Amino acid sequence: MIQQIQTISYINPYQKTQPVMQYKPYACTSCQLPNAGRNYCIFDKNEVDYFVSQKEQALPYLTEILKHSNNEAQVTETLYILDRMHDNGTKGIDKLYPVLARFNDTQSANIQTFLAGIYRKIQVPDAFGPLVKMLIQNSLKPHNPNQPFDPNEEIGGAILSYISDRFSNNVNKC
């Protein structure tokens, strides 16, 4: 069970002027990635709901995770939280594109799927090219029968969303 926290702040190890974050020391580590018997991730609902409820206050901490983590499950869970935060009306997620772009070349189907879902929602123009690149690179690789789902469905959907939103905006302006 996660302890409830009143506020979220974080300490940047390079700037000791920030207040120390009061959190579970290794947050976003409860993710169970898909396996042969389950084609979806399992997350700690309480932890996810907590971060979502913190809205913009949680963004600096989640940003630090994305900047430094190389753990697929932790990154996947953090991306899921950002996706839920966007759905909950949190502002500023589109400003995280420079941090999210770190994962544009990932080979992880899990990270690709959640990243494409976020890009579909935030519609940052710079994300369109990496989505196309992901789709092309994935289509050139032989299908992995041990992969429980196809990330190209979400990537392709994100690309179509970019195209259809741009097209519909131009039609309405005529």
C-alpha positions as CSV (number, residue, x, y, z in Angstrom):
1,M,0.0,0.0,0.0
2,I,1.3,3.4,-0.9
3,Q,1.4,6.1,1.7
4,Q,-0.6,9.2,0.8
5,I,1.5,12.2,0.2
6,Q,0.2,15.8,0.6
7,T,2.5,17.3,-2.0
8,I,5.0,16.2,-4.5
9,S,8.3,17.9,-5.0
10,Y,11.6,16.4,-5.9
11,I,15.3,17.0,-5.2
12,N,17.5,17.5,-8.2
13,P,20.9,16.0,-7.1
14,Y,22.6,18.9,-8.9
15,Q,20.5,21.7,-7.3
16,K,20.2,21.2,-3.5
17,T,17.8,24.2,-3.3
18,Q,14.7,22.0,-4.3
19,P,12.7,20.5,-1.4
20,V,13.2,16.8,-0.8
21,M,10.5,14.6,-2.4
22,Q,8.4,12.6,0.0
23,Y,7.4,9.5,-2.0
24,K,7.8,5.8,-2.2
25,P,11.6,5.7,-3.0
26,Y,11.2,3.6,-6.2
27,A,7.9,4.8,-7.5
28,C,6.6,3.4,-10.8
29,T,8.1,0.0,-10.3
30,S,5.0,-2.1,-9.9
31,C,4.3,-2.7,-13.6
32,Q,3.9,-6.3,-14.7
33,L,4.7,-6.4,-18.4
34,P,2.6,-8.5,-20.8
35,N,3.5,-12.2,-21.1
36,A,2.5,-15.2,-23.2
37,G,-0.7,-15.6,-21.2
38,R,-1.6,-11.9,-20.9
39,N,-1.4,-9.3,-23.6
40,Y,-1.7,-6.3,-21.3
41,C,0.3,-4.6,-18.5
42,I,-0.8,-4.7,-14.9
43,F,-0.2,-1.5,-12.8
44,D,-0.7,-0.6,-9.1
45,K,-4.0,1.2,-9.3
46,N,-3.4,3.1,-6.1
47,E,-0.1,4.5,-7.2
48,V,-1.4,5.4,-10.7
49,D,-4.5,7.1,-9.2
50,Y,-2.2,9.0,-6.7
51,F,0.0,10.5,-9.4
52,V,-3.0,11.3,-11.6
53,S,-4.6,13.1,-8.7
54,Q,-1.5,15.2,-8.2
55,K,-1.8,16.6,-11.7
56,E,0.8,19.2,-12.7
57,Q,2.6,18.8,-9.3
58,A,3.7,15.2,-10.3
59,L,5.2,16.2,-13.6
60,P,8.7,17.1,-12.3
61,Y,9.0,13.8,-10.6
62,L,7.7,11.7,-13.5
63,T,10.0,13.7,-15.8
64,E,13.0,12.7,-13.7
65,I,12.0,9.0,-14.0
66,L,11.8,9.4,-17.8
67,K,15.1,11.2,-18.0
68,H,17.1,8.6,-16.0
69,S,15.4,5.2,-16.1
70,N,16.5,2.5,-18.4
71,N,14.0,0.0,-16.9
72,E,11.4,-1.0,-19.4
73,A,8.7,-1.7,-16.8
74,Q,9.3,1.6,-15.0
75,V,9.2,3.6,-18.2
76,T,6.1,1.8,-19.4
77,E,4.3,2.6,-16.1
78,T,5.4,6.2,-16.1
79,L,4.1,6.6,-19.7
80,Y,0.8,5.0,-18.6
81,I,0.5,7.5,-15.8
82,L,1.2,10.4,-18.2
83,D,-1.5,9.0,-20.5
84,R,-4.0,8.9,-17.7
85,M,-3.0,12.3,-16.5
86,H,-3.6,13.7,-19.9
87,D,-7.1,12.1,-19.9
88,N,-7.7,13.7,-16.5
89,G,-6.9,17.2,-17.8
90,T,-3.4,17.7,-16.6
91,K,-1.7,20.5,-18.5
92,G,1.8,20.6,-19.8
93,I,2.3,17.0,-20.9
94,D,2.9,18.2,-24.4
95,K,5.9,20.2,-23.0
96,L,7.5,16.9,-22.1
97,Y,8.2,16.0,-25.7
98,P,12.0,16.6,-25.4
99,V,12.0,14.0,-22.6
100,L,9.7,11.6,-24.3
101,A,11.8,11.8,-27.5
102,R,14.5,9.9,-25.7
103,F,12.4,6.8,-26.4
104,N,11.7,7.4,-30.1
105,D,14.2,4.8,-31.1
106,T,13.2,2.1,-28.6
107,Q,12.7,-1.4,-29.7
108,S,10.3,-2.1,-26.8
109,A,6.8,-2.9,-28.0
110,N,5.5,-1.8,-24.6
111,I,7.2,1.6,-24.6
112,Q,6.3,2.2,-28.3
113,T,2.7,1.5,-27.6
114,F,2.3,3.9,-24.7
115,L,4.5,6.5,-26.4
116,A,2.4,6.4,-29.6
117,G,-0.8,6.7,-27.4
118,I,0.6,9.9,-25.8
119,Y,1.8,11.3,-29.1
120,R,-1.7,10.7,-30.5
121,K,-3.2,12.8,-27.7
122,I,-0.7,15.6,-27.5
123,Q,-0.2,16.0,-31.2
124,V,3.3,17.6,-31.0
125,P,4.4,18.1,-34.6
126,D,7.9,16.8,-33.9
127,A,6.5,13.4,-33.0
128,F,5.1,12.6,-36.4
129,G,8.4,11.7,-38.0
130,P,9.5,9.3,-35.2
131,L,6.1,7.6,-35.3
132,V,6.5,6.9,-39.0
133,K,10.1,5.7,-38.4
134,M,8.8,3.3,-35.7
135,L,6.2,1.9,-38.0
136,I,8.6,1.4,-40.9
137,Q,11.3,-0.2,-38.7
138,N,8.8,-2.5,-37.1
139,S,7.4,-3.6,-40.4
140,L,10.9,-4.4,-41.7
141,K,11.6,-6.8,-38.8
142,P,10.2,-10.3,-38.9
143,H,7.2,-10.9,-36.6
144,N,8.1,-12.1,-33.2
145,P,5.7,-14.9,-32.2
146,N,6.5,-14.4,-28.5
147,Q,5.3,-10.8,-28.6
148,P,1.8,-10.8,-27.2
149,F,0.5,-7.8,-29.1
150,D,1.4,-5.6,-32.1
151,P,2.5,-2.1,-31.2
152,N,2.0,-1.1,-34.9
153,E,-1.7,-0.9,-34.2
154,E,-1.2,2.0,-31.8
155,I,1.6,3.6,-33.9
156,G,-0.5,3.4,-37.0
157,G,-3.5,4.8,-35.2
158,A,-1.4,7.7,-33.9
159,I,-0.2,8.5,-37.4
160,L,-3.7,8.4,-38.8
161,S,-4.8,10.7,-36.0
162,Y,-2.1,13.2,-37.0
163,I,-3.1,13.1,-40.6
164,S,-6.9,13.2,-40.1
165,D,-6.6,16.1,-37.6
166,R,-4.4,18.1,-39.9
167,F,-6.7,17.3,-42.9
168,S,-9.9,18.2,-41.0
169,N,-8.4,21.5,-39.7
170,N,-7.5,22.5,-43.3
171,V,-11.0,21.6,-44.7
172,N,-12.7,23.7,-42.0
173,K,-10.6,26.7,-42.9
174,C,-11.6,26.7,-46.5
